[in-house]
């Protein structure tokens, strides 16, 4: 009896120890799954954040940054960033732009950067365009002609704004000029296989996608983003971390699958947005990094020139890829300056 009791006690102790080990093992796994702790803001990103403001759009806080630049000019410039990053994409050319424009404005779209990232939420290009219109009204610029400089995801938002402007929709932004950059506005999406499958899985996997979004970590993110930069224009480790931090603020990784529905929206509303591009009388320009694996050279730019014959085009250095404003800020700024001074 005593022996049996001792054996049972030993088994229970071993069982408790086994569960303790399992529990201890699960803690770091859970921490990885939940991305604990969240990344801290770098000094540079913190400076960007502290120099910005927030306004409220339908109960959500939207971050924007505004600089009053050159005196004697009334020109206003609005910057629209790409997926999956934020307004911080413009930091390398911000000071140069303030030397040319009276007001330079950039925002983080809903679900991006420092803005709120509600979930569940039906993110759409139409809503983002309404966010921009609300910001312009908030700043008292509804009667002002606005120059728009956009990139990637921001290109599609810009085309919705262009459609509303050209059709004189209520509350529309009056667009003075539009400059696009490396955006798949023509659905010329040739994402490399790894990124394509990640995008497809996140976009189309339904109830599984919230689990998958939690599994995206810094290493996966930096690898994916690194693939759309040129081999000689790669971000530094600190820049990768700033991009990832922008995604991770307010658990932005958990809304990526919802935001990615814009790819389906772009296909569905192609006639509306490409139609706006091809029919507008607004001055148009495209700045293009030709090493872009998403919008490949020369096919993308040939199609753009064929469809949008009124637009002028700047093709940057052959080493520049999908983020030209970060990879070649001087070349990008000079190309934009040439366009904006041409009319």
FENMOKA-V15806 format. One record per backbone hydrogen bond with DSSP energy under -0.5 kcal/mol. CO is the residue of the C=O (numbers start at 1). NH is the residue of the N-H. If there is no record, write none. Layout:
[[CO:NH] [CO:NH]]
This chain:
[[1:5] [2:6] [3:7] [4:8] [5:9] [6:10] [7:11] [8:12] [9:13] [10:14] [11:15] [12:16] [13:17] [14:18] [15:19] [16:20] [17:21] [18:22] [19:23] [20:24] [21:25] [22:26] [23:27] [24:28] [25:29] [26:30] [27:31] [28:32] [29:33] [30:34] [31:36] [32:35] [42:46] [43:47] [44:48] [45:49] [46:50] [47:51] [49:52] [53:64] [55:62] [57:60] [60:57] [61:116] [62:55] [63:108] [64:53] [65:106] [67:69] [67:104] [70:73] [75:102] [75:103] [76:147] [77:105] [78:149] [79:81] [79:107] [80:151] [81:154] [86:89] [87:90] [88:91] [90:93] [90:94] [93:97] [94:98] [95:99] [96:99] [97:100] [97:101] [98:70] [101:70] [102:69] [103:77] [104:67] [105:79] [106:65] [107:109] [109:112] [112:115] [116:111] [121:123] [124:128] [125:129] [126:130] [127:131] [128:132] [129:133] [130:134] [131:135] [132:136] [133:137] [134:138] [135:139] [136:141] [137:140] [141:144] [144:174] [145:76] [146:176] [146:177] [147:78] [148:179] [149:80] [151:154] [152:155] [152:156] [153:156] [153:157] [154:158] [155:159] [156:160] [157:161] [158:162] [159:163] [160:164] [161:165] [162:166] [163:167] [164:169] [165:168] [169:172] [173:175] [174:146] [174:176] [176:283] [177:148] [178:285] [179:150] [180:287] [181:152] [183:185] [184:187] [187:189] [188:190] [192:196] [193:197] [194:198] [195:199] [196:200] [197:201] [198:202] [199:203] [200:204] [201:205] [205:208] [206:209] [208:211] [208:212] [209:213] [210:214] [211:215] [212:215] [212:216] [213:216] [215:217] [217:221] [218:222] [219:223] [220:224] [221:225] [222:226] [223:227] [225:228] [226:229] [228:322] [230:233] [236:240] [237:241] [238:242] [239:243] [240:244] [241:245] [242:246] [243:247] [244:248] [245:249] [247:252] [248:251] [249:252] [251:254] [252:255] [253:256] [255:259] [256:260] [258:261] [259:262] [260:263] [261:265] [262:266] [263:267] [264:268] [265:269] [267:270] [269:273] [270:274] [270:275] [271:275] [272:276] [273:277] [274:278] [275:279] [276:280] [283:178] [284:312] [285:180] [286:288] [286:314] [287:182] [288:290] [288:316] [289:292] [290:297] [294:190] [296:300] [298:302] [299:303] [300:304] [301:305] [302:306] [303:307] [304:308] [307:309] [308:311] [312:286] [314:288] [314:316] [317:320] [320:291] [323:326] [323:327] [324:328] [328:332] [329:333] [330:334] [331:335] [332:336] [333:337] [334:338] [335:339] [336:340] [337:341] [339:342] [340:343]]
